[in-house]
C-alpha cells in the first residue's frame, strides 16, 4: 500500500480532526477498543510489506506522520479503496469497508504527537492571539486560518501537538527534531509546495544568495533543479535565480524563526502563546473565508490589462474576449528560431484543455480536473500544487476537463467536476473557501474558467446534455457567498417562460459552460448560453426556448438582464452558443459603434450592437443550410426541413458546428477574427426522449457526417464578413484554439500534435513543432524580464516556447 507521504508540513496529520464528516464516511470503529488490534493484524497482512512495522516506512513512506493526499477519515478511506493514480499505491477494493476502517483506527494510534484532549493547558488563548499577531511577530511568517504571512507554515492545526512540544518549538526552533513531527494542515487542504517545505511550523531550508548586481537575499528554498533556484524571500515574494549567475550561495543553518523568545516573552506570555497555538485544532474555512489578504491583482488591473502586455490576467487575456497577444519580440522574421524552453507534465485521465494565467512572472494554471499549479513562468518550476478529489462522482459524467481559472487579489478560483467553486490563496495554494453550487448527480458540473468582475466571481455551469436547468452565478470573491443567480431557462412568471411548452422548462438545459466577456465602461457582462434539451427533439419543448442558444447582457452587480439576442431559436442540432463574444469598436456605415462579434456554432458570423443588443449583420463563414436570411428584427428566417426529425435530414453545419468553444483570436488592428472551423453537415434524426436525472437527455442521435467535410483555420474580415484566407488542417477538433500577435503571427495547434505559426496576413506556414500529444487547448503569450513566451498544452504536457538567448 502506497499512501504517498509529503515532506514535513506539506500533508495532513493522522491526528487531523474527523468532525463534521458525513455519517457515511465517519469511522464506525473510532470508539471500539477492539478495532485497533484487529486493524493491526490487517495492516501487517496488507500494508506492512511496503510501509514497514508500525507504519514507520520501508519501500513506501511512513504513515505515522504527515500524508500528502490527505489524512481525514474520508481521505484515508478513499485512498485505500481506490489507490492513487500515477503512484505505486493500488486500490484495495477487495477489502471490506469494515476492514479499511479498522486499519485506519490502528493508524490513528501511531501518531507520536497525537494529543490527549484532556491535557491541561495553562494560559489565556485570547491573550496569546494578541501576542501572536502583535509584539511576538509570529504572523510575519506564519498564518492561522488565513491571517498572517506565508514565509513559513500554516499553524491552523498546530494544536494537535502536545503543549510540551509547542513550548519546546517556540523556545528552541533550531533544535534537532523540533519540527520533524509537527503537523500543520487540515482535511480541508490538499496542496503542497514544490519542494520548499514551507507549509510546516518552520520554513524549509534557508538560503543566502548574492546576485551579480550585488543584491544579497535571505529566504526559504522552494525549488532547485540544478539550474534555477526559487526562493521565497522574507516579504513572502517568490524570487527566481539563474544559479550560474550567482556570485555566492550558501545554506544558512540559523532558523528564520527567532530563538530568543525565552528572553523576549515573559513566562505568562509564553503560556498564553502556547495556549493559543494549542487551541488551533484544524484549518477553519469559516475563518479563512473572512481573511483579509491584501495585494495581488486588483479589479483596476483587470480592467486595464492592455497596459500589462507581459501578463495574461484572465481567461481571454482581457475583458474584451480578444485572446490576442500585443507582445512584439517574436515576429514573422524570427519565429523559425522559436524553441521549447520548458515542459511540465500533468498526468491525468484526460488531455489538458487549460489556458494558463500569468501574473508578474508566476503562471497559474489548472491541470487535470481537481488540480491547480503555480509555476515559475520563466522555467516551469513548481511553486505549489493544489489537489482535490471529487467528493461525488456522477457515474455518467462526461467532459472531464478543467479549462482554466480566475485570479482576483491574492485569490485563485477554480471550478470542479462535482460542481463546487473553490478559492485558493494565490501565494500558497491553500484553500480559503469552497462553495457547492449544484448537485453533480443531477448532471451539473463546472469545466469553464470563472471570470472576476469587480469584487465578484462569475461562474457558469456545464451539463447541458443531462437535462439540467441552466444558470449563471455571481459569488463574493472574499467569502464565497452567492450574490445573485440568473436562470437561463425562465420559470413561470418570468420573461421568456412562454417560449417553453408545458413544464419542459424544468429540464430545458441552457448551460453556461464558457467564460464570458465584460465591458467596464458599460458595466455590462456578456455571457453565451448552450442548447435546449432534449437536444435533438423539440416536440416536448415547442417554441423559441429562451434563453438557449443566445447571448445575454447582464448587470454584473445584480444579475438583471439588460438585453438578449437568440442565435438559433428552438434549436434541434446541439448548436450551443458557448463560443467567445468579442467586444470591439468598429466604424459601420460611417458611424463608430460599440459592437459584439461572435462566430456561432450554427455557422454564422454575427455583429451586434452591444449597447442595445440590436442585430447589425450576419454572414456564413462555413456552408449552412438552415437559414434563409434575417427579418428586420434580426430574427433568422428558417429554411424548410431545418429541424431534426424522426425521418432524419442532412443539415449544415455539422453537429460540432462551424466553430465550437475553441478559442478564436481577434486582431483589432487588422479587423480580423481568426478561428478553427469545420465545414460540413450531419444527418440529424430525432427520437423519443426519456428524462432520467443524471443521465443524458438527447432525444435522438446524429447519424454522422454524410458528406465530405474540411477542417481549416479561417481569417474573417470582421467588417465585411468575408474570408480573407484559409489554412487546411488534417484532422478536425473542437478544442484547439488560435492566438494572433501584434507582429502578424498566428499560433495554433493541430490534433496531430503540431504547434504551428502562420503569417496572419497570408496564412503562410512559418514554423511548427511536434509536441507529441493531441492538442486540445489554446496558445497564450506572456513575457518575463522582457523575454516573450508562447505557452500551449499538448496531451498532458504544458510547454513554453521562446527565442534563444
PETA-V10564 format. One record per backbone hydrogen bond with DSSP energy under -1.0 kcal/mol. NH is the residue of the N-H (numbers start at 1). CO is the residue of the C=O. If there is no record, write none. Layout:
<<NH | CO> <NH | CO>>
//
This chain:
<<4 | 2> <10 | 7> <12 | 67> <16 | 13> <25 | 22> <26 | 23> <30 | 27> <32 | 29> <35 | 32> <38 | 34> <39 | 35> <40 | 36> <41 | 37> <42 | 38> <43 | 39> <44 | 40> <45 | 41> <46 | 42> <47 | 43> <48 | 43> <50 | 47> <51 | 47> <52 | 48> <55 | 52> <56 | 53> <57 | 51> <58 | 60> <60 | 50> <63 | 55> <67 | 12> <68 | 4> <76 | 72> <77 | 73> <78 | 74> <79 | 75> <80 | 76> <81 | 77> <82 | 78> <83 | 79> <84 | 89> <87 | 84> <92 | 80> <95 | 92> <100 | 96> <101 | 97> <102 | 98> <103 | 99> <104 | 100> <105 | 101> <106 | 102> <107 | 103> <108 | 104> <109 | 106> <110 | 107> <114 | 111> <119 | 116> <128 | 124> <129 | 125> <130 | 126> <131 | 127> <132 | 128> <133 | 129> <136 | 131> <137 | 134> <139 | 132> <140 | 137> <141 | 138> <142 | 138> <143 | 153> <144 | 147> <147 | 144> <149 | 139> <149 | 142> <152 | 141> <153 | 200> <155 | 143> <158 | 155> <159 | 280> <160 | 157> <161 | 158> <166 | 162> <167 | 163> <168 | 164> <169 | 165> <170 | 166> <171 | 167> <172 | 168> <175 | 172> <178 | 175> <189 | 186> <192 | 385> <194 | 383> <200 | 197> <207 | 219> <208 | 250> <209 | 217> <210 | 248> <211 | 215> <214 | 211> <217 | 209> <219 | 207> <220 | 232> <221 | 205> <222 | 230> <223 | 230> <225 | 228> <229 | 241> <230 | 223> <231 | 239> <232 | 220> <233 | 237> <236 | 233> <239 | 231> <241 | 229> <243 | 227> <245 | 242> <246 | 243> <247 | 210> <248 | 210> <250 | 208> <252 | 206> <263 | 260> <264 | 260> <265 | 261> <270 | 266> <271 | 267> <272 | 268> <273 | 269> <274 | 270> <275 | 271> <276 | 272> <277 | 273> <278 | 274> <279 | 275> <280 | 277> <281 | 279> <287 | 284> <288 | 284> <289 | 285> <290 | 287> <293 | 291> <297 | 409> <302 | 298> <303 | 299> <304 | 300> <305 | 302> <307 | 304> <308 | 305> <311 | 308> <312 | 358> <317 | 314> <321 | 318> <323 | 316> <325 | 740> <335 | 331> <337 | 334> <338 | 335> <339 | 802> <341 | 800> <342 | 800> <344 | 798> <346 | 796> <352 | 795> <355 | 403> <357 | 364> <358 | 312> <359 | 362> <362 | 359> <363 | 375> <364 | 357> <365 | 373> <367 | 371> <371 | 368> <372 | 386> <373 | 365> <374 | 384> <375 | 363> <376 | 381> <377 | 361> <380 | 376> <383 | 374> <384 | 374> <385 | 192> <386 | 372> <387 | 190> <388 | 370> <397 | 394> <401 | 399> <403 | 447> <406 | 413> <408 | 411> <409 | 297> <411 | 408> <412 | 424> <413 | 406> <414 | 422> <416 | 420> <419 | 416> <421 | 435> <422 | 414> <423 | 433> <424 | 412> <425 | 430> <426 | 410> <429 | 425> <432 | 423> <433 | 423> <435 | 421> <437 | 419> <438 | 419> <442 | 439> <443 | 440> <444 | 439> <445 | 462> <446 | 416> <451 | 458> <453 | 456> <456 | 453> <457 | 475> <458 | 451> <459 | 473> <462 | 445> <466 | 463> <467 | 464> <470 | 509> <472 | 486> <473 | 459> <474 | 484> <475 | 457> <476 | 481> <477 | 455> <480 | 476> <483 | 474> <484 | 474> <486 | 472> <488 | 470> <494 | 491> <497 | 494> <499 | 496> <500 | 497> <504 | 501> <506 | 503> <507 | 504> <508 | 505> <509 | 468> <510 | 531> <512 | 461> <517 | 526> <518 | 319> <519 | 524> <523 | 519> <524 | 519> <525 | 554> <526 | 517> <527 | 552> <529 | 550> <530 | 511> <536 | 698> <541 | 538> <545 | 499> <548 | 545> <549 | 530> <551 | 565> <552 | 527> <553 | 563> <554 | 525> <555 | 560> <559 | 555> <562 | 553> <563 | 553> <565 | 551> <567 | 549> <568 | 549> <570 | 544> <571 | 568> <576 | 574> <577 | 529> <579 | 577> <582 | 597> <583 | 320> <584 | 595> <586 | 593> <588 | 591> <591 | 588> <593 | 586> <595 | 584> <596 | 608> <597 | 582> <598 | 606> <600 | 604> <603 | 600> <605 | 619> <606 | 598> <607 | 617> <608 | 596> <609 | 614> <610 | 594> <613 | 609> <616 | 607> <617 | 607> <619 | 605> <621 | 603> <622 | 603> <625 | 652> <628 | 637> <631 | 635> <634 | 631> <637 | 629> <639 | 626> <642 | 639> <649 | 684> <651 | 682> <657 | 654> <658 | 601> <665 | 674> <666 | 322> <667 | 672> <672 | 667> <673 | 716> <674 | 665> <675 | 714> <677 | 712> <678 | 658> <679 | 710> <682 | 651> <683 | 704> <684 | 649> <686 | 645> <687 | 699> <695 | 692> <697 | 465> <701 | 685> <703 | 683> <710 | 679> <712 | 677> <713 | 727> <714 | 675> <715 | 725> <716 | 673> <717 | 722> <718 | 671> <721 | 717> <724 | 715> <727 | 713> <729 | 711> <737 | 777> <738 | 663> <739 | 747> <741 | 745> <742 | 325> <744 | 741> <746 | 758> <747 | 739> <748 | 756> <750 | 754> <753 | 750> <755 | 769> <756 | 748> <757 | 767> <758 | 746> <759 | 764> <760 | 744> <763 | 759> <766 | 757> <767 | 757> <769 | 755> <771 | 753> <780 | 791> <782 | 789> <783 | 310> <784 | 787> <787 | 784> <789 | 782> <790 | 801> <791 | 780> <792 | 799> <794 | 797> <795 | 774> <797 | 794> <798 | 344> <799 | 792> <800 | 342> <801 | 790> <802 | 339>>
//
